[in-house]
Amino acid sequence: MQFAKPPLSIADQINTLKQRGLSFKDETKAAHYLSNISYYRLRAYTYPFQDNTKINHPFTKKISFEEIIELYVFDRKLRLLTFDALEKIEISLRTKVIYEYSIAYGSHWYEDQTLYRNPTRFNKDINKLYEEIDRSTETFITHYKGKYTNPTNPACWMSLEVVSIGLLSKLFENLKKSNEKKAVALSFGLNNPILLESWMHSFAHLRNICAHHGRLWNRRITTMPQLPTNPVYPFLNNINFHQNKLYGVLSCISYILQIINPGHTFNKRLKELLKSCSYVNLKDMGFPKNWENEPLWQ
């Protein structure tokens, strides 16, 4: 099928939305928004209010352009809140992995293939790690390369600081079962390292969505965290919710934050944010009834 949709001027974009049933309080202001936030990006926020089985996508609920912008701003604030929390968790993950393994196996343990389960995956991941080191312009990396010739690559406390959380999660998953791996997981209140592997992958996926300004509020999470059945600290009593939506991974974030940053305000800020936009359907985010009564969210 040949794509034949023409580009639309901002005036035509407004007219198209009006024809589909979207109302406007101030078209001049709307034109300004559309000149800075693309029509197609906003489509992700109008989508839940339209009949998308029909060719012209008519709006099925009375809603205004300004209310769509309110939802867009809500989602932006949600991304920033989530990204801020993930930054703290990511730094803690790096620190604990580096510490436990370097104390046990030395400064360059990450290059020791015998510590990993799958040699093929190790070779792929370590080459990716070397690429990320070579691309880095961090002062401590350039200082090492300028001063030392052996080993070729910097110690783990330098090298693993410049790799992505996605690559770190892959390296961690491929590590063999060991006391060190168990210690890292236990430091995050998880009795099974497999759970932490799952959470790291999910956090990396979520971080990428936030970093690339993707829609978050009603998104289906394709890399879902496994939920613990025997957590060290209070988690969730009710796990009867759609686990491919945002609530599950936000619960994992809250759980870890309470361990690494007991004075955090993530729960409070999330609750305030959820109340700030009346067009947010908590069901679309996976939140079950009475979720605020969970010990985790107190």
Order of alpha helices (4+ residues) and beta strands (2+ residues): alpha-alpha-alpha-alpha-alpha-alpha-alpha-alpha-alpha-alpha-alpha-alpha
